[in-house]
Amino acid sequence: MDPINFKRHRFPAAVIVQAVRWYFRFTLSIRDVEELMAERGVEVSREAIRCWVIKFGPLIAANLRRNRPSPTGRWHLDEVVVKVGGRRLYLWRAVDDEGEVLDVLVQKRRNKHAALKLLRRLLRSTGLHPEAVVTDKLASYRATMKVLNLQGRHRPGGMRENNRAENSHLVIRRREREQQKFKSQGSAQRFLSSHGPIYNAFNLQPHLISRAGLRTLRGQANDAWAAATRAA
């Protein structure tokens, strides 16, 4: 992992890292993070926290992404409408069958070109040839699978068959409400690109494991975060 350079910042690395973690890990606004810091005796402005999130969020996410094991070969793709700056855009999302977020892409269209862009990014970033690609019945997916020669692996179905991707949208919907809508396509994409790897690191699904198993996985997640935020 690449160490992160926190030099020339007035606050120590531990404070910056904690603020970034709270913002991405929980459904908190910048103002919420500011108040949590103030309760702990750290007086920092909202603008400083916003700058930390923009600067260090992608660096931490990239380190976490590099250290994650490869995703499974069964992918679930879905798209939902989002309002960004008063405009109607589409949030394309891909997860594997264990809930790992593979990629999130904010696009202007809900067509073959948009679906093709997402699939090509997935193939390039994961380096995998999927065993199956589960989608809804949008015709753009069928056209895209033909271009990529994945027709035999395409599994179009209804909402029930693609529950994994549908449920994955809920976390972003909560964040969208907390932030009172994303302000621009660029800011939405920046946030979502950093949020995905951080969400993956702490998505432990405690309802499926024992308490002892949860403690083990939580410790591993904290160790991964510590390694990803190691200062230069």
Kinemage of the C-alpha trace (Angstrom):
@kinemage 1
@onewidth
@group {chain A} dominant
@subgroup {mainchain}
@vectorlist {calphas} color= white
{ca met a 1} P 0.000 0.000 0.000
{ca asp a 2} L 1.145 3.535 -0.668
{ca pro a 3} L 1.720 5.551 2.538
{ca ile a 4} L -0.252 8.794 2.705
{ca asn a 5} L 1.472 12.140 3.113
{ca phe a 6} L -0.224 14.258 5.805
{ca lys a 7} L 2.519 16.880 5.955
{ca arg a 8} L 1.737 20.604 5.993
{ca his a 9} L -1.635 20.043 7.672
{ca arg a 10} L -2.359 21.821 10.939
{ca phe a 11} L -4.086 18.788 12.485
{ca pro a 12} L -2.332 15.472 13.132
{ca ala a 13} L -2.926 12.505 10.843
{ca ala a 14} L -5.016 10.667 13.468
{ca val a 15} L -7.591 13.486 13.566
{ca ile a 16} L -7.822 13.728 9.768
{ca val a 17} L -8.184 9.980 9.351
{ca gln a 18} L -10.892 9.795 12.029
{ca ala a 19} L -12.938 12.539 10.359
{ca val a 20} L -12.684 10.858 6.958
{ca arg a 21} L -13.633 7.499 8.463
{ca trp a 22} L -16.746 8.853 10.175
{ca tyr a 23} L -17.891 10.624 7.026
{ca phe a 24} L -17.635 7.598 4.737
{ca arg a 25} L -18.344 4.854 7.251
{ca phe a 26} L -21.582 6.275 8.667
{ca thr a 27} L -24.483 8.261 7.242
{ca leu a 28} L -23.155 11.595 8.469
{ca ser a 29} L -22.985 15.037 6.944
{ca ile a 30} L -19.917 17.279 7.139
{ca arg a 31} L -21.731 19.256 9.855
{ca asp a 32} L -22.299 16.051 11.864
{ca val a 33} L -18.597 15.206 11.693
{ca glu a 34} L -17.736 18.750 12.785
{ca glu a 35} L -19.963 18.396 15.861
{ca leu a 36} L -18.516 14.993 16.760
{ca met a 37} L -15.042 16.484 16.578
{ca ala a 38} L -16.091 19.457 18.726
{ca glu a 39} L -17.505 17.094 21.381
{ca arg a 40} L -14.022 15.592 21.618
{ca gly a 41} L -12.333 18.975 21.985
{ca val a 42} L -11.171 19.307 18.371
{ca glu a 43} L -12.294 22.611 16.873
{ca val a 44} L -12.155 22.192 13.112
{ca ser a 45} L -14.215 23.935 10.442
{ca arg a 46} L -16.593 22.240 8.035
{ca glu a 47} L -14.511 23.506 5.125
{ca ala a 48} L -11.397 21.793 6.503
{ca ile a 49} L -13.277 18.506 6.865
{ca arg a 50} L -14.662 18.839 3.340
{ca cys a 51} L -11.131 19.336 1.992
{ca trp a 52} L -9.891 16.289 3.933
{ca val a 53} L -12.688 14.156 2.501
{ca ile a 54} L -11.932 15.258 -1.071
{ca lys a 55} L -8.164 14.893 -0.740
{ca phe a 56} L -7.719 11.800 1.421
{ca gly a 57} L -10.896 9.818 0.711
{ca pro a 58} L -9.735 8.635 -2.761
{ca leu a 59} L -6.226 7.809 -1.478
{ca ile a 60} L -7.546 5.669 1.369
{ca ala a 61} L -10.101 4.022 -0.923
{ca ala a 62} L -7.392 3.160 -3.462
{ca asn a 63} L -5.273 1.515 -0.753
{ca leu a 64} L -8.236 -0.491 0.526
{ca arg a 65} L -9.166 -1.534 -3.005
{ca arg a 66} L -5.671 -2.824 -3.739
{ca asn a 67} L -5.656 -4.987 -0.595
{ca arg a 68} L -9.096 -6.587 -1.080
{ca pro a 69} L -9.350 -10.185 -2.296
{ca ser a 70} L -10.701 -10.718 -5.793
{ca pro a 71} L -14.507 -10.579 -6.079
{ca thr a 72} L -16.560 -13.608 -7.008
{ca gly a 73} L -17.462 -14.256 -10.625
{ca arg a 74} L -21.206 -13.792 -10.191
{ca trp a 75} L -22.048 -10.122 -10.766
{ca his a 76} L -25.289 -8.218 -10.192
{ca leu a 77} L -25.891 -4.999 -12.154
{ca asp a 78} L -28.616 -2.431 -11.638
{ca glu a 79} L -29.400 1.218 -12.305
{ca val a 80} L -31.546 3.764 -10.461
{ca val a 81} L -32.578 7.355 -11.062
{ca val a 82} L -30.901 10.044 -8.961
{ca lys a 83} L -31.429 13.801 -8.901
{ca val a 84} L -28.111 15.623 -9.102
{ca gly a 85} L -28.135 19.415 -9.191
{ca gly a 86} L -31.772 19.304 -10.275
{ca arg a 87} L -30.978 17.014 -13.224
{ca arg a 88} L -32.187 13.466 -13.734
{ca leu a 89} L -29.175 11.120 -13.890
{ca tyr a 90} L -28.674 7.375 -13.548
{ca leu a 91} L -26.635 5.589 -10.926
{ca trp a 92} L -25.247 2.347 -12.369
{ca arg a 93} L -24.055 -0.106 -9.741
{ca ala a 94} L -22.338 -3.494 -9.816
{ca val a 95} L -21.914 -5.862 -6.867
{ca asp a 96} L -20.915 -9.511 -6.584
{ca asp a 97} L -23.036 -12.211 -4.969
{ca glu a 98} L -21.433 -11.544 -1.561
{ca gly a 99} L -22.417 -7.860 -1.578
{ca glu a 100} L -18.960 -6.542 -2.520
{ca val a 101} L -19.322 -3.242 -4.385
{ca leu a 102} L -17.434 -3.638 -7.677
{ca asp a 103} L -18.081 -0.248 -9.245
{ca val a 104} L -20.476 2.691 -9.174
{ca leu a 105} L -20.918 4.996 -12.143
{ca val a 106} L -23.067 8.136 -12.461
{ca gln a 107} L -24.165 8.608 -16.092
{ca lys a 108} L -26.557 10.782 -18.058
{ca arg a 109} L -28.172 7.960 -20.004
{ca arg a 110} L -29.842 4.608 -19.414
{ca asn a 111} L -28.870 2.973 -22.675
{ca lys a 112} L -26.481 0.541 -24.366
{ca his a 113} L -23.572 2.993 -24.316
{ca ala a 114} L -23.905 3.515 -20.539
{ca ala a 115} L -24.196 -0.217 -19.826
{ca leu a 116} L -21.203 -0.926 -22.077
{ca lys a 117} L -19.089 1.645 -20.241
{ca leu a 118} L -19.867 0.026 -16.882
{ca leu a 119} L -19.148 -3.528 -18.102
{ca arg a 120} L -15.869 -2.540 -19.748
{ca arg a 121} L -14.742 -0.791 -16.552
{ca leu a 122} L -15.601 -3.916 -14.559
{ca leu a 123} L -13.722 -6.261 -16.870
{ca arg a 124} L -10.697 -3.970 -16.851
{ca ser a 125} L -10.617 -3.280 -13.096
{ca thr a 126} L -11.309 -6.835 -11.862
{ca gly a 127} L -9.347 -8.720 -14.504
{ca leu a 128} L -12.021 -11.436 -14.314
{ca his a 129} L -14.287 -13.080 -16.852
{ca pro a 130} L -17.619 -13.343 -14.998
{ca glu a 131} L -19.357 -16.672 -14.475
{ca ala a 132} L -22.745 -14.959 -14.601
{ca val a 133} L -24.053 -11.407 -14.972
{ca val a 134} L -27.465 -10.926 -13.335
{ca thr a 135} L -29.452 -7.862 -14.464
{ca asp a 136} L -33.001 -6.626 -14.755
{ca lys a 137} L -34.837 -6.899 -18.097
{ca leu a 138} L -33.494 -3.646 -19.547
{ca ala a 139} L -32.843 -4.268 -23.265
{ca ser a 140} L -29.580 -2.303 -23.129
{ca tyr a 141} L -27.981 -5.125 -21.137
{ca arg a 142} L -28.784 -7.696 -23.834
{ca ala a 143} L -27.228 -5.488 -26.514
{ca thr a 144} L -24.152 -4.943 -24.349
{ca met a 145} L -23.680 -8.674 -23.730
{ca lys a 146} L -23.652 -9.276 -27.487
{ca val a 147} L -20.897 -6.705 -27.981
{ca leu a 148} L -18.774 -8.290 -25.217
{ca asn a 149} L -19.657 -11.872 -26.207
{ca leu a 150} L -21.194 -12.581 -22.811
{ca gln a 151} L -24.654 -13.690 -23.966
{ca gly a 152} L -24.229 -17.167 -22.514
{ca arg a 153} L -23.457 -15.734 -19.079
{ca his a 154} L -26.243 -13.150 -18.994
{ca arg a 155} L -29.062 -13.848 -16.520
{ca pro a 156} L -31.853 -11.276 -17.068
{ca gly a 157} L -34.621 -11.417 -14.497
{ca gly a 158} L -36.968 -9.385 -12.342
{ca met a 159} L -36.396 -7.615 -9.039
{ca arg a 160} L -36.351 -10.869 -7.053
{ca glu a 161} L -33.493 -12.343 -9.081
{ca asn a 162} L -31.490 -9.144 -8.689
{ca asn a 163} L -32.181 -8.406 -5.024
{ca arg a 164} L -28.467 -8.227 -4.262
{ca ala a 165} L -27.988 -5.120 -6.429
{ca glu a 166} L -31.367 -3.620 -5.467
{ca asn a 167} L -30.546 -3.811 -1.749
{ca ser a 168} L -27.083 -2.383 -2.346
{ca his a 169} L -28.677 0.872 -3.485
{ca leu a 170} L -30.281 1.465 -0.065
{ca val a 171} L -27.059 2.665 1.560
{ca ile a 172} L -26.618 5.331 -1.133
{ca arg a 173} L -30.270 6.363 -0.895
{ca arg a 174} L -29.802 7.066 2.817
{ca arg a 175} L -26.666 9.081 2.105
{ca glu a 176} L -28.440 10.987 -0.664
{ca arg a 177} L -31.176 12.042 1.766
{ca glu a 178} L -28.653 13.055 4.436
{ca gln a 179} L -26.768 15.252 1.962
{ca gln a 180} L -30.031 16.711 0.626
{ca lys a 181} L -29.201 15.430 -2.882
{ca phe a 182} L -25.840 15.381 -4.592
{ca lys a 183} L -24.847 18.793 -5.903
{ca ser a 184} L -23.118 17.827 -9.167
{ca gln a 185} L -22.317 14.767 -11.227
{ca gly a 186} L -18.599 15.141 -10.482
{ca ser a 187} L -19.050 15.426 -6.714
{ca ala a 188} L -21.446 12.455 -6.706
{ca gln a 189} L -18.960 10.316 -8.642
{ca arg a 190} L -16.075 11.326 -6.363
{ca phe a 191} L -18.030 10.452 -3.244
{ca leu a 192} L -19.313 7.128 -4.584
{ca ser a 193} L -15.903 6.037 -5.892
{ca ser a 194} L -14.409 6.512 -2.412
{ca his a 195} L -17.446 5.234 -0.537
{ca gly a 196} L -17.490 1.825 -2.261
{ca pro a 197} L -14.110 0.442 -1.081
{ca ile a 198} L -14.599 1.863 2.435
{ca tyr a 199} L -18.085 0.338 2.602
{ca asn a 200} L -16.649 -3.013 1.461
{ca ala a 201} L -14.032 -2.997 4.230
{ca phe a 202} L -16.647 -2.589 6.989
{ca asn a 203} L -19.585 -4.487 5.442
{ca leu a 204} L -19.413 -7.395 7.895
{ca gln a 205} L -23.058 -8.575 7.708
{ca pro a 206} L -23.269 -9.312 11.470
{ca his a 207} L -26.700 -10.955 11.150
{ca leu a 208} L -25.056 -13.874 9.315
{ca ile a 209} L -22.194 -14.665 11.694
{ca ser a 210} L -21.582 -15.429 15.366
{ca arg a 211} L -20.445 -12.827 17.874
{ca ala a 212} L -16.954 -14.334 17.964
{ca gly a 213} L -16.797 -14.268 14.175
{ca leu a 214} L -17.931 -10.649 14.174
{ca arg a 215} L -15.127 -9.681 16.568
{ca thr a 216} L -12.598 -11.377 14.305
{ca leu a 217} L -13.876 -9.708 11.135
{ca arg a 218} L -14.140 -6.340 12.855
{ca gly a 219} L -10.526 -6.615 13.951
{ca gln a 220} L -9.474 -7.481 10.399
{ca ala a 221} L -11.401 -4.476 9.055
{ca asn a 222} L -9.706 -2.165 11.545
{ca asp a 223} L -6.301 -3.605 10.640
{ca ala a 224} L -7.025 -3.029 6.930
{ca trp a 225} L -8.026 0.569 7.677
{ca ala a 226} L -4.869 1.157 9.740
{ca ala a 227} L -2.703 -0.168 6.905
{ca ala a 228} L -4.553 1.910 4.302
{ca thr a 229} L -4.146 5.129 6.314
{ca arg a 230} L -0.497 4.675 7.288
{ca ala a 231} L 1.288 8.011 7.144
{ca ala a 232} L 4.374 8.549 5.010
